[in-house]
């Protein structure tokens, strides 16, 4: 598993072909997790260690997040742990 950072540029950022090659998952803080190095090179992503990526996620989440949307009553306190 590799960890990357880059801003989502919108349509075409992750294509069906990208996900067919290897799933690309997005996390708070513009962190992306995938084994698809071709996708990472195409979008200009910067590889990070897991610890660096986890720190970016931790900094992006301020203690509470919602599992199913902000109006769902699904608030969870704590942190999000990268795979």
mmCIF file as gemmi writes it, N, C-alpha and C atoms, coordinates in Angstrom:
data_model
loop_
_atom_site.group_PDB
_atom_site.id
_atom_site.type_symbol
_atom_site.label_atom_id
_atom_site.label_alt_id
_atom_site.label_comp_id
_atom_site.label_asym_id
_atom_site.label_entity_id
_atom_site.label_seq_id
_atom_site.pdbx_PDB_ins_code
_atom_site.Cartn_x
_atom_site.Cartn_y
_atom_site.Cartn_z
_atom_site.occupancy
_atom_site.B_iso_or_equiv
_atom_site.pdbx_formal_charge
_atom_site.auth_seq_id
_atom_site.auth_asym_id
_atom_site.pdbx_PDB_model_num
ATOM 1 N N . UNK Axp A 1 ? 0.842 -1.171 0 1 0 ? 1 A 1
ATOM 2 C CA . UNK Axp A 1 ? 0 0 0 1 0 ? 1 A 1
ATOM 3 C C . UNK Axp A 1 ? 0.891 1.239 0 1 0 ? 1 A 1
ATOM 4 N N . UNK Axp A 2 ? 0.58 2.191 -0.867 1 0 ? 2 A 1
ATOM 5 C CA . UNK Axp A 2 ? 1.344 3.436 -0.938 1 0 ? 2 A 1
ATOM 6 C C . UNK Axp A 2 ? 0.425 4.607 -0.593 1 0 ? 2 A 1
ATOM 7 N N . UNK Axp A 3 ? 1.012 5.649 -0.048 1 0 ? 3 A 1
ATOM 8 C CA . UNK Axp A 3 ? 0.284 6.829 0.415 1 0 ? 3 A 1
ATOM 9 C C . UNK Axp A 3 ? 0.771 8.034 -0.373 1 0 ? 3 A 1
ATOM 10 N N . UNK Axp A 4 ? -0.183 8.835 -0.862 1 0 ? 4 A 1
ATOM 11 C CA . UNK Axp A 4 ? 0.148 9.985 -1.702 1 0 ? 4 A 1
ATOM 12 C C . UNK Axp A 4 ? -0.626 11.207 -1.245 1 0 ? 4 A 1
ATOM 13 N N . UNK Axp A 5 ? -0.131 12.388 -1.607 1 0 ? 5 A 1
ATOM 14 C CA . UNK Axp A 5 ? -0.871 13.623 -1.416 1 0 ? 5 A 1
ATOM 15 C C . UNK Axp A 5 ? -0.925 14.362 -2.739 1 0 ? 5 A 1
ATOM 16 N N . UNK Axp A 6 ? -2.093 14.887 -3.021 1 0 ? 6 A 1
ATOM 17 C CA . UNK Axp A 6 ? -2.319 15.759 -4.168 1 0 ? 6 A 1
ATOM 18 C C . UNK Axp A 6 ? -3.755 16.256 -4.081 1 0 ? 6 A 1
ATOM 19 N N . UNK Axp A 7 ? -4.016 17.41 -4.649 1 0 ? 7 A 1
ATOM 20 C CA . UNK Axp A 7 ? -5.367 17.963 -4.64 1 0 ? 7 A 1
ATOM 21 C C . UNK Axp A 7 ? -6.211 17.309 -5.733 1 0 ? 7 A 1
ATOM 22 N N . UNK Axp A 8 ? -7.46 17.044 -5.416 1 0 ? 8 A 1
ATOM 23 C CA . UNK Axp A 8 ? -8.405 16.501 -6.387 1 0 ? 8 A 1
ATOM 24 C C . UNK Axp A 8 ? -8.71 17.588 -7.404 1 0 ? 8 A 1
ATOM 25 N N . UNK Axp A 9 ? -8.501 17.285 -8.673 1 0 ? 9 A 1
ATOM 26 C CA . UNK Axp A 9 ? -8.704 18.271 -9.732 1 0 ? 9 A 1
ATOM 27 C C . UNK Axp A 9 ? -10.072 18.16 -10.399 1 0 ? 9 A 1
ATOM 28 N N . UNK Axp A 10 ? -10.929 17.287 -9.899 1 0 ? 10 A 1
ATOM 29 C CA . UNK Axp A 10 ? -12.276 17.168 -10.451 1 0 ? 10 A 1
ATOM 30 C C . UNK Axp A 10 ? -12.399 16.015 -11.437 1 0 ? 10 A 1
ATOM 31 N N . UNK Axp A 11 ? -13.307 16.199 -12.401 1 0 ? 11 A 1
ATOM 32 C CA . UNK Axp A 11 ? -13.61 15.148 -13.36 1 0 ? 11 A 1
ATOM 33 C C . UNK Axp A 11 ? -12.339 14.613 -14.022 1 0 ? 11 A 1
ATOM 34 N N . UNK Axp A 12 ? -12.198 13.295 -14.042 1 0 ? 12 A 1
ATOM 35 C CA . UNK Axp A 12 ? -11.042 12.654 -14.642 1 0 ? 12 A 1
ATOM 36 C C . UNK Axp A 12 ? -9.881 12.456 -13.689 1 0 ? 12 A 1
ATOM 37 N N . UNK Axp A 13 ? -10.025 12.955 -12.454 1 0 ? 13 A 1
ATOM 38 C CA . UNK Axp A 13 ? -8.941 12.797 -11.472 1 0 ? 13 A 1
ATOM 39 C C . UNK Axp A 13 ? -8.696 11.321 -11.187 1 0 ? 13 A 1
ATOM 40 N N . UNK Axp A 14 ? -9.778 10.584 -10.949 1 0 ? 14 A 1
ATOM 41 C CA . UNK Axp A 14 ? -9.706 9.118 -10.83 1 0 ? 14 A 1
ATOM 42 C C . UNK Axp A 14 ? -10.67 8.568 -11.866 1 0 ? 14 A 1
ATOM 43 N N . UNK Axp A 15 ? -10.169 7.837 -12.813 1 0 ? 15 A 1
ATOM 44 C CA . UNK Axp A 15 ? -11.019 7.28 -13.866 1 0 ? 15 A 1
ATOM 45 C C . UNK Axp A 15 ? -11.416 5.84 -13.522 1 0 ? 15 A 1
ATOM 46 N N . UNK Axp A 16 ? -12.372 5.348 -14.259 1 0 ? 16 A 1
ATOM 47 C CA . UNK Axp A 16 ? -12.775 3.943 -14.105 1 0 ? 16 A 1
ATOM 48 C C . UNK Axp A 16 ? -11.574 3.032 -14.352 1 0 ? 16 A 1
ATOM 49 N N . UNK Axp A 17 ? -10.79 3.356 -15.368 1 0 ? 17 A 1
ATOM 50 C CA . UNK Axp A 17 ? -9.603 2.548 -15.678 1 0 ? 17 A 1
ATOM 51 C C . UNK Axp A 17 ? -8.605 2.564 -14.527 1 0 ? 17 A 1
ATOM 52 N N . UNK Axp A 18 ? -8.449 3.733 -13.874 1 0 ? 18 A 1
ATOM 53 C CA . UNK Axp A 18 ? -7.555 3.815 -12.712 1 0 ? 18 A 1
ATOM 54 C C . UNK Axp A 18 ? -7.992 2.843 -11.63 1 0 ? 18 A 1
ATOM 55 N N . UNK Axp A 19 ? -9.287 2.856 -11.308 1 0 ? 19 A 1
ATOM 56 C CA . UNK Axp A 19 ? -9.8 1.996 -10.245 1 0 ? 19 A 1
ATOM 57 C C . UNK Axp A 19 ? -9.823 0.53 -10.65 1 0 ? 19 A 1
ATOM 58 N N . UNK Axp A 20 ? -9.959 0.251 -11.934 1 0 ? 20 A 1
ATOM 59 C CA . UNK Axp A 20 ? -9.89 -1.135 -12.394 1 0 ? 20 A 1
ATOM 60 C C . UNK Axp A 20 ? -8.474 -1.68 -12.231 1 0 ? 20 A 1
ATOM 61 N N . UNK Axp A 21 ? -7.49 -0.818 -12.453 1 0 ? 21 A 1
ATOM 62 C CA . UNK Axp A 21 ? -6.094 -1.225 -12.309 1 0 ? 21 A 1
ATOM 63 C C . UNK Axp A 21 ? -5.762 -1.494 -10.843 1 0 ? 21 A 1
ATOM 64 N N . UNK Axp A 22 ? -6.144 -0.571 -9.97 1 0 ? 22 A 1
ATOM 65 C CA . UNK Axp A 22 ? -5.942 -0.706 -8.517 1 0 ? 22 A 1
ATOM 66 C C . UNK Axp A 22 ? -6.773 0.375 -7.845 1 0 ? 22 A 1
ATOM 67 N N . UNK Axp A 23 ? -7.547 -0.01 -6.857 1 0 ? 23 A 1
ATOM 68 C CA . UNK Axp A 23 ? -8.451 0.929 -6.184 1 0 ? 23 A 1
ATOM 69 C C . UNK Axp A 23 ? -7.681 2.127 -5.623 1 0 ? 23 A 1
ATOM 70 N N . UNK Axp A 24 ? -8.257 3.312 -5.821 1 0 ? 24 A 1
ATOM 71 C CA . UNK Axp A 24 ? -7.705 4.552 -5.286 1 0 ? 24 A 1
ATOM 72 C C . UNK Axp A 24 ? -8.7 5.073 -4.261 1 0 ? 24 A 1
ATOM 73 N N . UNK Axp A 25 ? -8.297 5.173 -2.997 1 0 ? 25 A 1
ATOM 74 C CA . UNK Axp A 25 ? -9.22 5.663 -1.967 1 0 ? 25 A 1
ATOM 75 C C . UNK Axp A 25 ? -8.756 7.018 -1.444 1 0 ? 25 A 1
ATOM 76 N N . UNK Axp A 26 ? -9.724 7.914 -1.256 1 0 ? 26 A 1
ATOM 77 C CA . UNK Axp A 26 ? -9.445 9.254 -0.778 1 0 ? 26 A 1
ATOM 78 C C . UNK Axp A 26 ? -9.696 9.384 0.71 1 0 ? 26 A 1
ATOM 79 N N . UNK Axp A 27 ? -8.881 10.201 1.356 1 0 ? 27 A 1
ATOM 80 C CA . UNK Axp A 27 ? -8.959 10.429 2.795 1 0 ? 27 A 1
ATOM 81 C C . UNK Axp A 27 ? -8.868 11.923 3.055 1 0 ? 27 A 1
ATOM 82 N N . UNK Axp A 28 ? -9.297 12.379 4.238 1 0 ? 28 A 1
ATOM 83 C CA . UNK Axp A 28 ? -9.178 13.808 4.55 1 0 ? 28 A 1
ATOM 84 C C . UNK Axp A 28 ? -7.732 14.285 4.436 1 0 ? 28 A 1
ATOM 85 N N . UNK Axp A 29 ? -7.583 15.562 4.102 1 0 ? 29 A 1
ATOM 86 C CA . UNK Axp A 29 ? -6.24 16.136 3.995 1 0 ? 29 A 1
ATOM 87 C C . UNK Axp A 29 ? -5.584 15.892 2.657 1 0 ? 29 A 1
ATOM 88 N N . UNK Axp A 30 ? -6.39 15.587 1.626 1 0 ? 30 A 1
ATOM 89 C CA . UNK Axp A 30 ? -5.856 15.296 0.283 1 0 ? 30 A 1
ATOM 90 C C . UNK Axp A 30 ? -4.881 14.132 0.29 1 0 ? 30 A 1
ATOM 91 N N . UNK Axp A 31 ? -5.191 13.111 1.09 1 0 ? 31 A 1
ATOM 92 C CA . UNK Axp A 31 ? -4.383 11.89 1.152 1 0 ? 31 A 1
ATOM 93 C C . UNK Axp A 31 ? -5.081 10.829 0.306 1 0 ? 31 A 1
ATOM 94 N N . UNK Axp A 32 ? -4.299 10.104 -0.466 1 0 ? 32 A 1
ATOM 95 C CA . UNK Axp A 32 ? -4.797 9.052 -1.35 1 0 ? 32 A 1
ATOM 96 C C . UNK Axp A 32 ? -4.018 7.78 -1.085 1 0 ? 32 A 1
ATOM 97 N N . UNK Axp A 33 ? -4.73 6.645 -1.029 1 0 ? 33 A 1
ATOM 98 C CA . UNK Axp A 33 ? -4.092 5.355 -0.757 1 0 ? 33 A 1
ATOM 99 C C . UNK Axp A 33 ? -4.358 4.432 -1.945 1 0 ? 33 A 1
ATOM 100 N N . UNK Axp A 34 ? -3.294 3.894 -2.518 1 0 ? 34 A 1
ATOM 101 C CA . UNK Axp A 34 ? -3.42 3.013 -3.675 1 0 ? 34 A 1
ATOM 102 C C . UNK Axp A 34 ? -2.091 2.302 -3.935 1 0 ? 34 A 1
ATOM 103 N N . UNK Axp A 35 ? -2.162 1.256 -4.722 1 0 ? 35 A 1
ATOM 104 C CA . UNK Axp A 35 ? -0.949 0.632 -5.238 1 0 ? 35 A 1
ATOM 105 C C . UNK Axp A 35 ? -0.745 1.006 -6.707 1 0 ? 35 A 1
ATOM 106 N N . UNK Axp A 36 ? -1.582 1.912 -7.212 1 0 ? 36 A 1
ATOM 107 C CA . UNK Axp A 36 ? -1.569 2.316 -8.616 1 0 ? 36 A 1
ATOM 108 C C . UNK Axp A 36 ? -0.589 3.475 -8.827 1 0 ? 36 A 1
ATOM 109 N N . UNK Axp A 37 ? 0.682 3.155 -9.024 1 0 ? 37 A 1
ATOM 110 C CA . UNK Axp A 37 ? 1.704 4.188 -9.211 1 0 ? 37 A 1
ATOM 111 C C . UNK Axp A 37 ? 1.542 4.919 -10.543 1 0 ? 37 A 1
ATOM 112 N N . UNK Axp A 38 ? 0.898 4.284 -11.521 1 0 ? 38 A 1
ATOM 113 C CA . UNK Axp A 38 ? 0.642 4.943 -12.801 1 0 ? 38 A 1
ATOM 114 C C . UNK Axp A 38 ? -0.318 6.108 -12.597 1 0 ? 38 A 1
ATOM 115 N N . UNK Axp A 39 ? -1.376 5.884 -11.811 1 0 ? 39 A 1
ATOM 116 C CA . UNK Axp A 39 ? -2.315 6.966 -11.481 1 0 ? 39 A 1
ATOM 117 C C . UNK Axp A 39 ? -1.578 8.091 -10.757 1 0 ? 39 A 1
ATOM 118 N N . UNK Axp A 40 ? -0.773 7.741 -9.759 1 0 ? 40 A 1
ATOM 119 C CA . UNK Axp A 40 ? -0.058 8.748 -8.968 1 0 ? 40 A 1
ATOM 120 C C . UNK Axp A 40 ? 0.839 9.611 -9.85 1 0 ? 40 A 1
ATOM 121 N N . UNK Axp A 41 ? 1.525 9.005 -10.791 1 0 ? 41 A 1
ATOM 122 C CA . UNK Axp A 41 ? 2.393 9.761 -11.7 1 0 ? 41 A 1
ATOM 123 C C . UNK Axp A 41 ? 1.566 10.665 -12.612 1 0 ? 41 A 1
ATOM 124 N N . UNK Axp A 42 ? 0.422 10.152 -13.097 1 0 ? 42 A 1
ATOM 125 C CA . UNK Axp A 42 ? -0.426 10.933 -13.999 1 0 ? 42 A 1
ATOM 126 C C . UNK Axp A 42 ? -0.968 12.191 -13.336 1 0 ? 42 A 1
ATOM 127 N N . UNK Axp A 43 ? -1.35 12.1 -12.055 1 0 ? 43 A 1
ATOM 128 C CA . UNK Axp A 43 ? -1.93 13.26 -11.371 1 0 ? 43 A 1
ATOM 129 C C . UNK Axp A 43 ? -0.89 14.09 -10.626 1 0 ? 43 A 1
ATOM 130 N N . UNK Axp A 44 ? 0.372 13.673 -10.665 1 0 ? 44 A 1
ATOM 131 C CA . UNK Axp A 44 ? 1.43 14.428 -10.011 1 0 ? 44 A 1
ATOM 132 C C . UNK Axp A 44 ? 1.426 14.32 -8.498 1 0 ? 44 A 1
ATOM 133 N N . UNK Axp A 45 ? 1 13.167 -7.987 1 0 ? 45 A 1
ATOM 134 C CA . UNK Axp A 45 ? 0.933 12.954 -6.54 1 0 ? 45 A 1
ATOM 135 C C . UNK Axp A 45 ? 2.328 12.759 -5.96 1 0 ? 45 A 1
ATOM 136 N N . UNK Axp A 46 ? 2.461 13.162 -4.7 1 0 ? 46 A 1
ATOM 137 C CA . UNK Axp A 46 ? 3.73 13.019 -3.982 1 0 ? 46 A 1
ATOM 138 C C . UNK Axp A 46 ? 3.603 11.878 -2.989 1 0 ? 46 A 1
ATOM 139 N N . UNK Axp A 47 ? 4.509 10.917 -3.058 1 0 ? 47 A 1
ATOM 140 C CA . UNK Axp A 47 ? 4.442 9.769 -2.147 1 0 ? 47 A 1
ATOM 141 C C . UNK Axp A 47 ? 4.863 10.188 -0.739 1 0 ? 47 A 1
ATOM 142 N N . UNK Axp A 48 ? 4.147 9.65 0.251 1 0 ? 48 A 1
ATOM 143 C CA . UNK Axp A 48 ? 4.418 9.905 1.666 1 0 ? 48 A 1
ATOM 144 C C . UNK Axp A 48 ? 4.554 8.574 2.395 1 0 ? 48 A 1
ATOM 145 N N . UNK Axp A 49 ? 5.208 8.601 3.54 1 0 ? 49 A 1
ATOM 146 C CA . UNK Axp A 49 ? 5.206 7.414 4.39 1 0 ? 49 A 1
ATOM 147 C C . UNK Axp A 49 ? 3.83 7.307 5.041 1 0 ? 49 A 1
ATOM 148 N N . UNK Axp A 50 ? 3.519 6.155 5.594 1 0 ? 50 A 1
ATOM 149 C CA . UNK Axp A 50 ? 2.24 6.007 6.276 1 0 ? 50 A 1
ATOM 150 C C . UNK Axp A 50 ? 2.131 6.995 7.44 1 0 ? 50 A 1
ATOM 151 N N . UNK Axp A 51 ? 3.205 7.178 8.186 1 0 ? 51 A 1
ATOM 152 C CA . UNK Axp A 51 ? 3.193 8.104 9.324 1 0 ? 51 A 1
ATOM 153 C C . UNK Axp A 51 ? 2.936 9.546 8.868 1 0 ? 51 A 1
ATOM 154 N N . UNK Axp A 52 ? 3.569 9.946 7.762 1 0 ? 52 A 1
ATOM 155 C CA . UNK Axp A 52 ? 3.346 11.298 7.23 1 0 ? 52 A 1
ATOM 156 C C . UNK Axp A 52 ? 1.902 11.475 6.777 1 0 ? 52 A 1
ATOM 157 N N . UNK Axp A 53 ? 1.383 10.469 6.081 1 0 ? 53 A 1
ATOM 158 C CA . UNK Axp A 53 ? 0.005 10.526 5.602 1 0 ? 53 A 1
ATOM 159 C C . UNK Axp A 53 ? -0.977 10.553 6.768 1 0 ? 53 A 1
ATOM 160 N N . UNK Axp A 54 ? -0.72 9.741 7.798 1 0 ? 54 A 1
ATOM 161 C CA . UNK Axp A 54 ? -1.598 9.712 8.965 1 0 ? 54 A 1
ATOM 162 C C . UNK Axp A 54 ? -1.614 11.072 9.662 1 0 ? 54 A 1
ATOM 163 N N . UNK Axp A 55 ? -0.477 11.732 9.744 1 0 ? 55 A 1
ATOM 164 C CA . UNK Axp A 55 ? -0.412 13.05 10.357 1 0 ? 55 A 1
ATOM 165 C C . UNK Axp A 55 ? -1.248 14.063 9.571 1 0 ? 55 A 1
ATOM 166 N N . UNK Axp A 56 ? -1.206 13.995 8.245 1 0 ? 56 A 1
ATOM 167 C CA . UNK Axp A 56 ? -2.023 14.882 7.417 1 0 ? 56 A 1
ATOM 168 C C . UNK Axp A 56 ? -3.508 14.634 7.646 1 0 ? 56 A 1
ATOM 169 N N . UNK Axp A 57 ? -3.906 13.37 7.734 1 0 ? 57 A 1
ATOM 170 C CA . UNK Axp A 57 ? -5.303 13.028 8.009 1 0 ? 57 A 1
ATOM 171 C C . UNK Axp A 57 ? -5.704 13.533 9.391 1 0 ? 57 A 1
ATOM 172 N N . UNK Axp A 58 ? -4.867 13.287 10.387 1 0 ? 58 A 1
ATOM 173 C CA . UNK Axp A 58 ? -5.157 13.734 11.754 1 0 ? 58 A 1
ATOM 174 C C . UNK Axp A 58 ? -5.342 15.246 11.808 1 0 ? 58 A 1
ATOM 175 N N . UNK Axp A 59 ? -4.493 15.988 11.101 1 0 ? 59 A 1
ATOM 176 C CA . UNK Axp A 59 ? -4.588 17.444 11.104 1 0 ? 59 A 1
ATOM 177 C C . UNK Axp A 59 ? -5.834 17.946 10.385 1 0 ? 59 A 1
ATOM 178 N N . UNK Axp A 60 ? -6.327 17.182 9.412 1 0 ? 60 A 1
ATOM 179 C CA . UNK Axp A 60 ? -7.513 17.584 8.661 1 0 ? 60 A 1
ATOM 180 C C . UNK Axp A 60 ? -8.808 17.306 9.421 1 0 ? 60 A 1
ATOM 181 N N . UNK Axp A 61 ? -8.763 16.394 10.366 1 0 ? 61 A 1
ATOM 182 C CA . UNK Axp A 61 ? -9.961 16.015 11.118 1 0 ? 61 A 1
ATOM 183 C C . UNK Axp A 61 ? -9.827 16.59 12.523 1 0 ? 61 A 1
ATOM 184 N N . UNK Axp A 62 ? -10.781 17.378 12.902 1 0 ? 62 A 1
ATOM 185 C CA . UNK Axp A 62 ? -10.67 18.042 14.206 1 0 ? 62 A 1
ATOM 186 C C . UNK Axp A 62 ? -11.55 17.372 15.268 1 0 ? 62 A 1
ATOM 187 N N . UNK Axp A 63 ? -11.29 16.127 15.539 1 0 ? 63 A 1
ATOM 188 C CA . UNK Axp A 63 ? -11.94 15.459 16.67 1 0 ? 63 A 1
ATOM 189 C C . UNK Axp A 63 ? -13.274 14.801 16.404 1 0 ? 63 A 1
ATOM 190 N N . UNK Axp A 64 ? -14.125 15.359 15.553 1 0 ? 64 A 1
ATOM 191 C CA . UNK Axp A 64 ? -15.439 14.776 15.297 1 0 ? 64 A 1
ATOM 192 C C . UNK Axp A 64 ? -15.674 14.704 13.794 1 0 ? 64 A 1
ATOM 193 N N . UNK Axp A 65 ? -16.19 13.595 13.36 1 0 ? 65 A 1
ATOM 194 C CA . UNK Axp A 65 ? -16.586 13.455 11.966 1 0 ? 65 A 1
ATOM 195 C C . UNK Axp A 65 ? -17.877 12.661 11.916 1 0 ? 65 A 1
ATOM 196 N N . UNK Axp A 66 ? -18.532 12.625 10.766 1 0 ? 66 A 1
ATOM 197 C CA . UNK Axp A 66 ? -19.828 11.975 10.605 1 0 ? 66 A 1
ATOM 198 C C . UNK Axp A 66 ? -19.701 10.81 9.635 1 0 ? 66 A 1
ATOM 199 N N . UNK Axp A 67 ? -20.113 9.648 10.098 1 0 ? 67 A 1
ATOM 200 C CA . UNK Axp A 67 ? -20.012 8.446 9.262 1 0 ? 67 A 1
ATOM 201 C C . UNK Axp A 67 ? -20.948 8.508 8.056 1 0 ? 67 A 1
ATOM 202 N N . UNK Axp A 68 ? -22.113 9.172 8.194 1 0 ? 68 A 1
ATOM 203 C CA . UNK Axp A 68 ? -23.115 9.167 7.124 1 0 ? 68 A 1
ATOM 204 C C . UNK Axp A 68 ? -23.65 10.556 6.816 1 0 ? 68 A 1
ATOM 205 N N . UNK Axp A 69 ? -22.854 11.576 6.948 1 0 ? 69 A 1
ATOM 206 C CA . UNK Axp A 69 ? -23.296 12.936 6.657 1 0 ? 69 A 1
ATOM 207 C C . UNK Axp A 69 ? -23.595 13.715 7.916 1 0 ? 69 A 1
ATOM 208 N N . UNK Axp A 70 ? -23.47 15.027 7.821 1 0 ? 70 A 1
ATOM 209 C CA . UNK Axp A 70 ? -23.561 15.871 9.005 1 0 ? 70 A 1
ATOM 210 C C . UNK Axp A 70 ? -24.946 15.913 9.64 1 0 ? 70 A 1
ATOM 211 N N . UNK Axp A 71 ? -26.001 15.6 8.906 1 0 ? 71 A 1
ATOM 212 C CA . UNK Axp A 71 ? -27.354 15.637 9.461 1 0 ? 71 A 1
ATOM 213 C C . UNK Axp A 71 ? -27.87 14.258 9.85 1 0 ? 71 A 1
ATOM 214 N N . UNK Axp A 72 ? -27.021 13.247 9.822 1 0 ? 72 A 1
ATOM 215 C CA . UNK Axp A 72 ? -27.468 11.868 10.045 1 0 ? 72 A 1
ATOM 216 C C . UNK Axp A 72 ? -27.476 11.448 11.501 1 0 ? 72 A 1
ATOM 217 N N . UNK Axp A 73 ? -26.88 12.256 12.376 1 0 ? 73 A 1
ATOM 218 C CA . UNK Axp A 73 ? -26.774 11.846 13.774 1 0 ? 73 A 1
ATOM 219 C C . UNK Axp A 73 ? -25.702 10.799 13.994 1 0 ? 73 A 1
ATOM 220 N N . UNK Axp A 74 ? -24.779 10.684 13.06 1 0 ? 74 A 1
ATOM 221 C CA . UNK Axp A 74 ? -23.759 9.63 13.117 1 0 ? 74 A 1
ATOM 222 C C . UNK Axp A 74 ? -22.397 10.177 13.525 1 0 ? 74 A 1
ATOM 223 N N . UNK Axp A 75 ? -22.386 11.217 14.355 1 0 ? 75 A 1
ATOM 224 C CA . UNK Axp A 75 ? -21.114 11.815 14.766 1 0 ? 75 A 1
ATOM 225 C C . UNK Axp A 75 ? -20.265 10.82 15.547 1 0 ? 75 A 1
ATOM 226 N N . UNK Axp A 76 ? -18.992 10.811 15.238 1 0 ? 76 A 1
ATOM 227 C CA . UNK Axp A 76 ? -18.029 9.924 15.898 1 0 ? 76 A 1
ATOM 228 C C . UNK Axp A 76 ? -16.864 10.789 16.353 1 0 ? 76 A 1
ATOM 229 N N . UNK Axp A 77 ? -16.479 10.653 17.593 1 0 ? 77 A 1
ATOM 230 C CA . UNK Axp A 77 ? -15.3 11.365 18.069 1 0 ? 77 A 1
ATOM 231 C C . UNK Axp A 77 ? -14.089 10.442 17.948 1 0 ? 77 A 1
ATOM 232 N N . UNK Axp A 78 ? -12.952 11.023 17.705 1 0 ? 78 A 1
ATOM 233 C CA . UNK Axp A 78 ? -11.737 10.236 17.606 1 0 ? 78 A 1
ATOM 234 C C . UNK Axp A 78 ? -10.991 10.514 16.329 1 0 ? 78 A 1
ATOM 235 N N . UNK Axp A 79 ? -10.244 9.545 15.904 1 0 ? 79 A 1
ATOM 236 C CA . UNK Axp A 79 ? -9.403 9.725 14.726 1 0 ? 79 A 1
ATOM 237 C C . UNK Axp A 79 ? -9.773 8.732 13.642 1 0 ? 79 A 1
ATOM 238 N N . UNK Axp A 80 ? -9.334 9.027 12.466 1 0 ? 80 A 1
ATOM 239 C CA . UNK Axp A 80 ? -9.475 8.124 11.32 1 0 ? 80 A 1
ATOM 240 C C . UNK Axp A 80 ? -8.13 7.468 11.124 1 0 ? 80 A 1
ATOM 241 N N . UNK Axp A 81 ? -8.101 6.155 11.065 1 0 ? 81 A 1
ATOM 242 C CA . UNK Axp A 81 ? -6.844 5.413 10.938 1 0 ? 81 A 1
ATOM 243 C C . UNK Axp A 81 ? -6.712 4.895 9.501 1 0 ? 81 A 1
ATOM 244 N N . UNK Axp A 82 ? -5.623 5.238 8.865 1 0 ? 82 A 1
ATOM 245 C CA . UNK Axp A 82 ? -5.36 4.764 7.513 1 0 ? 82 A 1
ATOM 246 C C . UNK Axp A 82 ? -5.089 3.256 7.496 1 0 ? 82 A 1
ATOM 247 N N . UNK Axp A 83 ? -5.444 2.605 6.388 1 0 ? 83 A 1
ATOM 248 C CA . UNK Axp A 83 ? -5.158 1.16 6.287 1 0 ? 83 A 1
ATOM 249 C C . UNK Axp A 83 ? -3.669 0.891 6.141 1 0 ? 83 A 1
